[in-house]
Amino acid sequence: MANSNMTDGRVADAVSRHWADHWLPRSARPYARLARLERPIGWWLLLLPCWWSIAIAQIAAGGGVPDLKLLVLFLIGAILMRGAGCTFNDLVDRDFDDKVARTRSRPIPSGQVSVIQAVVFLVVQSLIGLAVLVQLNAFAIVLGIVSLITVAVYPFMKRFTYWPQVFLGLAFNWGALLGWAAVHGSLAWPAVLLYLGGISWTLAYDTIYAHQDKEDDVLIGVKSTALKFGASTPAWLKLFFALALVLIAAAGWLAGAGILFHTSVAGAALHAVWQLTRLDVDDPDRCRMLFYSNKYFGLIIFAGAVADSLLKGTM
């Protein structure tokens, strides 16, 4: 098998000592790596716009405790669909991944999982994800199915445009629309603004992430915002973070959110400032750390939305 010298098949940039690489049977571990279970940051970043939307939709509905069933369904769905998306992405990118130091240890290029096995795994994850989706209302089900277009398009964009992060944002923030639809059975401007804010947030964090691979990307001929922006990246990140925060705050305002939500947006702004002060685009380890930290950016906003909804529900 290719790259058989990799220690126990672990992926180069995976979280060390993760449970998936210790407690799962050895035969299941390559599939866990294919679904990125040992790198939970991906499903967190997919989940958080969903949870924002559910909490803000609850504010618009008069406040109270956000629907716990929906929060759990979206958690399960985010893990499954992130895994399916990564599997599809790795199938599409398998020839590129074999040429990049950080990705050549992934299950397909390293030979841990065959292409046919990966396709079967993709189908299984998608079917379980569909079983979760059909627990929602009819409008949300249709909206969820439409999201597959963005998932299918994204892996190819790095071949054609320096803005693949836009297409990642379209896919990763669809939950901002879906969460609102799951609560209200329709869409409204707060959900649209939240979606646009999430896309801008993705442009920020994934540009940071892309700086890890910029040298390899040049060699193999793929594109990214990291390559487009180069030394001007900090200025672009300021724009993306600012736009994300303004749009998220506007979504909350239109939904009737109060001071607790807007305080949390201010807290997320401080986190963004911290990221910008720590940024070194020529330090891959620093870029990886800052990328991972965006989970806390998202959790700050979610905590504020929940607190605001609970407060509104008592009035």
Secondary structure, 3 states (H helix, E strand, C coil): CCCCCCHHHCCCCCCCCCHHHCCCCCCCHHHHHHCCCCCCHHHHHHHHHHHHHHHHHHHHCCCCCCCHHHHHHHHHHHHHHHHHHHHHHHHHCHHHHCCCCCCCCCCCCCCCCCHHHHHHHHHHHHHHHHHHHCCCCHHHHHHHHHCHHHHHHHHHHCCCCCCHHHHHHHHHCCHHHHHHHHHHCCCCHHHHHHHHHHHHHHHHHHHHHHCCCHHHHHHHCCCCHHHHHHHHHHHHHHHHHHHHHHHHHHHHHHHCCCHHHHHHHHHHHHHHHHHHHHCCCCCHHHHHHHHHHHHHHHHHHHHHHHHHHHHHHHC
